[in-house]
Amino acid sequence: MRRRSVVGLFAFIIVVPVIAAAAQAIPDSQVDSSRVYYGSTGAFEKPGEVDIEAAIQSTPEYQEIVKKKIDNGTGKYWILISDATDRVHRAISDVGKVKEYDLIAEKGYLGKLEPPVACADITAHVLEAIAAE
C-alpha cells in the first residue's frame, strides 16, 4: 500500500508540471498582429504584456520630441518616432529572449481574449532594457 502511494505521488509530481506548461494558442479569429510585438500566437507557454506607450515615452527620441516641441506633422517628428519604436521593439525582443517570454503583446490585449490569457506585465523589464541601451 505504501509503495502505491509513493508511486502515485511521484506520478503526480511529474505529470502536473508538464500539464501546467502546456502550450497555449490564440484562435486565428482573435489574432490582432498589430498588438503582438514578439513571439508566435500559434503556440506559447510564457506570455507577457507591455505598456507600449510608456515604453515609447521613455526613449531618448521621444524625450527629444517633447524637449524641442517638435510638431507632429514634421519629418523630424516621424523620424524620431520611428527610431523610438525601433528602440522599443529591440528592447522587447531582448527581454523576451533573456527572460524567456515566448509571446509579448500590448498591455490589455491578452486579457480581453476569449478565453482570457493570463500573463505577466513586463513593462518594467522593457523600460530597464531601454535605459540600458
C-alpha positions as protocol buffer text, in pm:
chain_id: "A"
residue {
  index: 1
  type: MET
  ca { x: 0 y: 0 z: 0 }
}
residue {
  index: 2
  type: ARG
  ca { x: 277 y: 239 z: 90 }
}
residue {
  index: 3
  type: ARG
  ca { x: 454 y: 170 z: -238 }
}
residue {
  index: 4
  type: ARG
  ca { x: 142 y: 262 z: -438 }
}
residue {
  index: 5
  type: SER
  ca { x: 119 y: 591 z: -250 }
}
residue {
  index: 6
  type: VAL
  ca { x: 478 y: 676 z: -329 }
}
residue {
  index: 7
  type: VAL
  ca { x: 439 y: 581 z: -697 }
}
residue {
  index: 8
  type: GLY
  ca { x: 114 y: 780 z: -718 }
}
residue {
  index: 9
  type: LEU
  ca { x: 274 y: 1084 z: -556 }
}
residue {
  index: 10
  type: PHE
  ca { x: 575 y: 1057 z: -786 }
}
residue {
  index: 11
  type: ALA
  ca { x: 348 y: 1040 z: -1092 }
}
residue {
  index: 12
  type: PHE
  ca { x: 154 y: 1343 z: -969 }
}
residue {
  index: 13
  type: ILE
  ca { x: 472 y: 1545 z: -919 }
}
residue {
  index: 14
  type: ILE
  ca { x: 596 y: 1463 z: -1269 }
}
residue {
  index: 15
  type: VAL
  ca { x: 268 y: 1489 z: -1462 }
}
residue {
  index: 16
  type: VAL
  ca { x: 118 y: 1806 z: -1311 }
}
residue {
  index: 17
  type: PRO
  ca { x: 404 y: 2043 z: -1408 }
}
residue {
  index: 18
  type: VAL
  ca { x: 404 y: 1901 z: -1761 }
}
residue {
  index: 19
  type: ILE
  ca { x: 32 y: 1969 z: -1792 }
}
residue {
  index: 20
  type: ALA
  ca { x: 70 y: 2317 z: -1642 }
}
residue {
  index: 21
  type: ALA
  ca { x: 334 y: 2408 z: -1901 }
}
residue {
  index: 22
  type: ALA
  ca { x: 124 y: 2303 z: -2199 }
}
residue {
  index: 23
  type: ALA
  ca { x: 134 y: 2540 z: -2494 }
}
residue {
  index: 24
  type: GLN
  ca { x: -150 y: 2783 z: -2545 }
}
residue {
  index: 25
  type: ALA
  ca { x: -264 y: 2945 z: -2868 }
}
residue {
  index: 26
  type: ILE
  ca { x: -477 y: 3242 z: -2968 }
}
residue {
  index: 27
  type: PRO
  ca { x: -757 y: 3144 z: -3209 }
}
residue {
  index: 28
  type: ASP
  ca { x: -693 y: 3288 z: -3557 }
}
residue {
  index: 29
  type: SER
  ca { x: -1021 y: 3482 z: -3542 }
}
residue {
  index: 30
  type: GLN
  ca { x: -893 y: 3677 z: -3238 }
}
residue {
  index: 31
  type: VAL
  ca { x: -537 y: 3748 z: -3354 }
}
residue {
  index: 32
  type: ASP
  ca { x: -453 y: 4116 z: -3398 }
}
residue {
  index: 33
  type: SER
  ca { x: -94 y: 4112 z: -3520 }
}
residue {
  index: 34
  type: SER
  ca { x: -60 y: 4487 z: -3466 }
}
residue {
  index: 35
  type: ARG
  ca { x: -87 y: 4424 z: -3091 }
}
residue {
  index: 36
  type: VAL
  ca { x: 166 y: 4138 z: -3078 }
}
residue {
  index: 37
  type: TYR
  ca { x: 529 y: 4252 z: -3056 }
}
residue {
  index: 38
  type: TYR
  ca { x: 722 y: 3930 z: -3005 }
}
residue {
  index: 39
  type: GLY
  ca { x: 668 y: 3558 z: -3049 }
}
residue {
  index: 40
  type: SER
  ca { x: 402 y: 3345 z: -3205 }
}
residue {
  index: 41
  type: THR
  ca { x: 30 y: 3347 z: -3129 }
}
residue {
  index: 42
  type: GLY
  ca { x: 11 y: 2988 z: -3254 }
}
residue {
  index: 43
  type: ALA
  ca { x: 194 y: 2831 z: -2960 }
}
residue {
  index: 44
  type: PHE
  ca { x: 327 y: 2990 z: -2643 }
}
residue {
  index: 45
  type: GLU
  ca { x: 383 y: 2894 z: -2282 }
}
residue {
  index: 46
  type: LYS
  ca { x: 510 y: 3211 z: -2113 }
}
residue {
  index: 47
  type: PRO
  ca { x: 322 y: 3520 z: -2233 }
}
residue {
  index: 48
  type: GLY
  ca { x: 389 y: 3877 z: -2124 }
}
residue {
  index: 49
  type: GLU
  ca { x: 239 y: 4217 z: -2186 }
}
residue {
  index: 50
  type: VAL
  ca { x: 394 y: 4562 z: -2216 }
}
residue {
  index: 51
  type: ASP
  ca { x: 260 y: 4917 z: -2191 }
}
residue {
  index: 52
  type: ILE
  ca { x: 383 y: 5029 z: -2532 }
}
residue {
  index: 53
  type: GLU
  ca { x: 301 y: 5396 z: -2477 }
}
residue {
  index: 54
  type: ALA
  ca { x: 507 y: 5408 z: -2157 }
}
residue {
  index: 55
  type: ALA
  ca { x: 791 y: 5232 z: -2336 }
}
residue {
  index: 56
  type: ILE
  ca { x: 792 y: 5475 z: -2629 }
}
residue {
  index: 57
  type: GLN
  ca { x: 767 y: 5776 z: -2397 }
}
residue {
  index: 58
  type: SER
  ca { x: 1073 y: 5655 z: -2207 }
}
residue {
  index: 59
  type: THR
  ca { x: 1300 y: 5664 z: -2513 }
}
residue {
  index: 60
  type: PRO
  ca { x: 1556 y: 5940 z: -2574 }
}
residue {
  index: 61
  type: GLU
  ca { x: 1394 y: 6002 z: -2914 }
}
residue {
  index: 62
  type: TYR
  ca { x: 1054 y: 6073 z: -2761 }
}
residue {
  index: 63
  type: GLN
  ca { x: 1215 y: 6290 z: -2494 }
}
residue {
  index: 64
  type: GLU
  ca { x: 1377 y: 6495 z: -2772 }
}
residue {
  index: 65
  type: ILE
  ca { x: 1035 y: 6545 z: -2934 }
}
residue {
  index: 66
  type: VAL
  ca { x: 897 y: 6674 z: -2604 }
}
residue {
  index: 67
  type: LYS
  ca { x: 1201 y: 6885 z: -2514 }
}
residue {
  index: 68
  type: LYS
  ca { x: 1228 y: 7052 z: -2854 }
}
residue {
  index: 69
  type: LYS
  ca { x: 849 y: 7070 z: -2901 }
}
residue {
  index: 70
  type: ILE
  ca { x: 872 y: 6907 z: -3245 }
}
residue {
  index: 71
  type: ASP
  ca { x: 540 y: 6925 z: -3430 }
}
residue {
  index: 72
  type: ASN
  ca { x: 353 y: 6604 z: -3508 }
}
residue {
  index: 73
  type: GLY
  ca { x: 334 y: 6658 z: -3885 }
}
residue {
  index: 74
  type: THR
  ca { x: 703 y: 6722 z: -3947 }
}
residue {
  index: 75
  type: GLY
  ca { x: 958 y: 6488 z: -4099 }
}
residue {
  index: 76
  type: LYS
  ca { x: 1180 y: 6519 z: -3791 }
}
residue {
  index: 77
  type: TYR
  ca { x: 890 y: 6403 z: -3570 }
}
residue {
  index: 78
  type: TRP
  ca { x: 828 y: 6091 z: -3781 }
}
residue {
  index: 79
  type: ILE
  ca { x: 1197 y: 6005 z: -3796 }
}
residue {
  index: 80
  type: LEU
  ca { x: 1226 y: 6031 z: -3417 }
}
residue {
  index: 81
  type: ILE
  ca { x: 906 y: 5831 z: -3357 }
}
residue {
  index: 82
  type: SER
  ca { x: 1030 y: 5563 z: -3597 }
}
residue {
  index: 83
  type: ASP
  ca { x: 1364 y: 5548 z: -3413 }
}
residue {
  index: 84
  type: ALA
  ca { x: 1182 y: 5533 z: -3076 }
}
residue {
  index: 85
  type: THR
  ca { x: 962 y: 5250 z: -3199 }
}
residue {
  index: 86
  type: ASP
  ca { x: 1266 y: 5058 z: -3328 }
}
residue {
  index: 87
  type: ARG
  ca { x: 1437 y: 5102 z: -2991 }
}
residue {
  index: 88
  type: VAL
  ca { x: 1129 y: 4973 z: -2806 }
}
residue {
  index: 89
  type: HIS
  ca { x: 1097 y: 4670 z: -3035 }
}
residue {
  index: 90
  type: ARG
  ca { x: 1465 y: 4583 z: -2979 }
}
residue {
  index: 91
  type: ALA
  ca { x: 1413 y: 4612 z: -2603 }
}
residue {
  index: 92
  type: ILE
  ca { x: 1101 y: 4391 z: -2617 }
}
residue {
  index: 93
  type: SER
  ca { x: 1288 y: 4131 z: -2819 }
}
residue {
  index: 94
  type: ASP
  ca { x: 1584 y: 4140 z: -2579 }
}
residue {
  index: 95
  type: VAL
  ca { x: 1356 y: 4099 z: -2277 }
}
residue {
  index: 96
  type: GLY
  ca { x: 1172 y: 3814 z: -2446 }
}
residue {
  index: 97
  type: LYS
  ca { x: 1498 y: 3630 z: -2508 }
}
residue {
  index: 98
  type: VAL
  ca { x: 1662 y: 3699 z: -2171 }
}
residue {
  index: 99
  type: LYS
  ca { x: 1352 y: 3640 z: -1957 }
}
residue {
  index: 100
  type: GLU
  ca { x: 1229 y: 3355 z: -2183 }
}
residue {
  index: 101
  type: TYR
  ca { x: 892 y: 3503 z: -2273 }
}
residue {
  index: 102
  type: ASP
  ca { x: 767 y: 3342 z: -2592 }
}
residue {
  index: 103
  type: LEU
  ca { x: 483 y: 3589 z: -2658 }
}
residue {
  index: 104
  type: ILE
  ca { x: 475 y: 3961 z: -2577 }
}
residue {
  index: 105
  type: ALA
  ca { x: 170 y: 4169 z: -2660 }
}
residue {
  index: 106
  type: GLU
  ca { x: 20 y: 4510 z: -2592 }
}
residue {
  index: 107
  type: LYS
  ca { x: -98 y: 4556 z: -2236 }
}
residue {
  index: 108
  type: GLY
  ca { x: -462 y: 4453 z: -2203 }
}
residue {
  index: 109
  type: TYR
  ca { x: -488 y: 4261 z: -2531 }
}
residue {
  index: 110
  type: LEU
  ca { x: -439 y: 3908 z: -2397 }
}
residue {
  index: 111
  type: GLY
  ca { x: -677 y: 3962 z: -2105 }
}
residue {
  index: 112
  type: LYS
  ca { x: -961 y: 4060 z: -2340 }
}
residue {
  index: 113
  type: LEU
  ca { x: -942 y: 3742 z: -2547 }
}
residue {
  index: 114
  type: GLU
  ca { x: -1196 y: 3463 z: -2510 }
}
residue {
  index: 115
  type: PRO
  ca { x: -1080 y: 3281 z: -2306 }
}
residue {
  index: 116
  type: PRO
  ca { x: -851 y: 3539 z: -2145 }
}
residue {
  index: 117
  type: VAL
  ca { x: -480 y: 3462 z: -2139 }
}
residue {
  index: 118
  type: ALA
  ca { x: -309 y: 3520 z: -1805 }
}
residue {
  index: 119
  type: CYS
  ca { x: 25 y: 3695 z: -1849 }
}
residue {
  index: 120
  type: ALA
  ca { x: 292 y: 3892 z: -1667 }
}
residue {
  index: 121
  type: ASP
  ca { x: 332 y: 4268 z: -1704 }
}
residue {
  index: 122
  type: ILE
  ca { x: 690 y: 4306 z: -1825 }
}
residue {
  index: 123
  type: THR
  ca { x: 683 y: 4683 z: -1878 }
}
residue {
  index: 124
  type: ALA
  ca { x: 942 y: 4743 z: -1603 }
}
residue {
  index: 125
  type: HIS
  ca { x: 1183 y: 4499 z: -1771 }
}
residue {
  index: 126
  type: VAL
  ca { x: 1136 y: 4671 z: -2106 }
}
residue {
  index: 127
  type: LEU
  ca { x: 1193 y: 5015 z: -1951 }
}
residue {
  index: 128
  type: GLU
  ca { x: 1515 y: 4885 z: -1792 }
}
residue {
  index: 129
  type: ALA
  ca { x: 1631 y: 4748 z: -2129 }
}
residue {
  index: 130
  type: ILE
  ca { x: 1560 y: 5083 z: -2296 }
}
residue {
  index: 131
  type: ALA
  ca { x: 1753 y: 5271 z: -2028 }
}
residue {
  index: 132
  type: ALA
  ca { x: 2047 y: 5031 z: -2060 }
}
residue {
  index: 133
  type: GLU
  ca { x: 2069 y: 5065 z: -2438 }
}
